Amino acid sequence: MEVIVIVALLLIGAVLFAVEFAVAPGISVSGVGAVVSLLGAVVYSFLTLGTEVSIWVLLIAVLEVVGLTVWFMKSRTIDRLSLKKSLDYCYNPLENAQIKEGDKGTALTRLAQIGNVEINGKVIEARSAGGFIEEGMPVQVARIEHSTVIVIPVADAR
């Protein structure tokens, strides 16, 4: 009877490990169940069958895990499950804003380097060219670098 329980636990552990590896990768219920089942088979064999047989059961459990891992790697299961697309989209907040140097607006938030401003009716994120700009102060676009608008207070505009 003990041998049937140990064999059943080893088979259940192998099936759960395969499910964890192929169907639901990551640490999930099937992975935890596989570990518990395989360790349960080894512990149960140590408690009931003695040391020599238990070492064989431990060796079988290790070979199951290694063998299934090698088999899944060779069968390219992971390759089929992996994400192959790359994101090449680059967000440009100024794409349709029609903002240029010299445009004026208002600071909607305090610009302690970066904050929100409203220019030409559009709310965008902007960077202060120098010091702090308080909320509600009029600002002017000093320059545009890539997709970053750099503003200065209107009093500092030259």
Secondary structure as the mmCIF struct_conf table of DSSP 4:
data_model
#
loop_
_struct_conf.conf_type_id
_struct_conf.id
_struct_conf.beg_label_comp_id
_struct_conf.beg_label_asym_id
_struct_conf.beg_label_seq_id
_struct_conf.end_label_comp_id
_struct_conf.end_label_asym_id
_struct_conf.end_label_seq_id
HELX_RH_AL_P HELX_RH_AL_P1 GLU A 2 ALA A 22
TURN_TY1_P TURN_TY1_P1 VAL A 23 VAL A 23
BEND BEND1 ALA A 24 ALA A 24
BEND BEND2 GLY A 26 ILE A 27
HELX_RH_AL_P HELX_RH_AL_P2 VAL A 29 THR A 48
TURN_TY1_P TURN_TY1_P2 LEU A 49 LEU A 49
HELX_RH_AL_P HELX_RH_AL_P3 THR A 51 LYS A 74
TURN_TY1_P TURN_TY1_P3 SER A 75 ARG A 76
HELX_RH_AL_P HELX_RH_AL_P4 THR A 77 LEU A 81
BEND BEND3 SER A 82 SER A 82
TURN_TY1_P TURN_TY1_P4 PRO A 93 ALA A 97
TURN_TY1_P TURN_TY1_P5 GLU A 101 GLY A 102
STRN STRN1 LYS A 104 ALA A 107
BEND BEND4 LEU A 108 THR A 109
STRN STRN2 LEU A 111 LEU A 111
BEND BEND5 ALA A 112 GLN A 113
STRN STRN3 ILE A 114 ILE A 119
TURN_TY1_P TURN_TY1_P6 ASN A 120 GLY A 121
STRN STRN4 LYS A 122 SER A 128
BEND BEND6 ALA A 129 GLY A 131
STRN STRN5 ILE A 133 ILE A 133
TURN_TY1_P TURN_TY1_P7 GLU A 135 GLY A 136
STRN STRN6 PRO A 138 GLU A 145
TURN_TY1_P TURN_TY1_P8 HIS A 146 SER A 147
STRN STRN7 THR A 148 PRO A 153
HELX_RH_3T_P HELX_RH_3T_P1 VAL A 154 ASP A 156
#
